[in-house]
């Protein structure tokens, strides 16, 4: 970016920093420069957006002006979702939770109508690191300490509250994330007065409930358990977004296109199951969030 194309606020700040602060610069002059820089910043903050905004619900895909205007217009709920990088058997990519959350969080935000999604928190506790335990025993898993996880969630939540979001919702696609999210929500609520944190365990519970849902509504059930940290509920949700992440083509070729006794060979049928599960989870979570924010 050239100096000529820099925003007005940046130019004012550059000028203020470049001005000599020698013995002849008075306190009044310094204060005047700081005041002008602040006025320039306030003018920028109040400036109208020069173009139409995007329709995304993801903070990272929006401009600061689009987010400012969304908050002003009543989008005061933001969702912090946590996934993970962990082993999931021989077929599923390490980021299965993150693939699911990409569809789930967007669906929840759009259904709520007044919410945005923070970037997915992909690094979570997955077991001890120095003496590997749990998922950390498997190559590629990335774990963070519980205190690191909670500190990161705290900083993210506080950042969002500082910008005017009033209801900060925490959901997690992995069972190991639940305790830390609940602890952070409790801590935030103990210190906040202008915002509220809501840990919503119903999102994760909807994963378990989905087995009953597909059995009762879709006549789909698993006749066996292969014991490989994979199941039809997870696999079909991932397939909605990315069949490659479940190694669909390779499994077809190797005659392995099933999980726990349920075939996924029909790509369209499998993705329809996954879409139905995602919609079920969205509906369950939206109900829980609406209840939480109206308490």
C-alpha positions, 0 to 999 in steps of 0.5 A: 500500500502506498502512502497516497492510498493509505486511509486518512486515519493512518496518515494522521497517525503517521504524521503524529508519530513522525513529528519531532518530540524534542524539548520544544514540543509542548504538552499542549502540542502533543495533546493536540496531535493526539486529539486530532488522531482520535477525531480522525479515527472517530470519523473513520468509524462513522464513515458509511460503507462505500459498497454493498456488504457480503452475505456471509455469517463468518467474521473472517469473511466480513469487513470491519464495516460490515460487522459494525453495521450488522451489530448496529442493525441488531446482530448482537449474538456471536457463536464461538465453536470448537472442533479439534485435530484428532485421530478418527480411524483409517478413513476420516480426516483429522479435522472432522469436527471442523468440517461439521462445524463449518456447516453447523455454525452457519446453519445455526447463525442463519436460522437465528437471524441475528448471529455471526460465527467466530472462526472455528477454534480448531486447537483443543485439548486432545490428551497429554503432550509430553507423555502422550495420552488419548488421541495424542498417541496417534500421529498428527493429533494436535493438543493444547493444555486445558489452561491454554484452551480456556485462556484462548476462549477467554480472549476470543470472547472478551474481544467480541464483547469489546466490540458490542456483541451482547450474547456470546454463545459457546458450542463444541463438536467434541466431548473433550471441549465441553468442560472448558467451554462451560468454565469460560462461560461461567467466568465471563458471566462473573465479570461482565455487565454488558454482555453474557456468555452462554455455554450450550451443551445441547449442540453436542447432545444433539450428536448423540440424539441424532442416532435416535433421530435417523433410526426413527425418522430415516430408518437408518441404524448401525447393526455393529460397531467397528470400534474405530472412532467413526460412525454413520452420524459423523461420516455423513455430516462430513460428506455433506461438505467434503466426501474426500475427507472420508476417503469416499473414492478410495473406500469405493475402490477398496470395497470399504464404503460402509461404516458400522454396517451402514453403506455410504456407497450411494453418495447422494443418499449418504449426503442426504442423511448427513444433511438431515442430521445437520438440520436436526442439530441446527434446529435443536441448537437454535431452540437451546440458544433462544431459550438461553438468551431470553432467560 
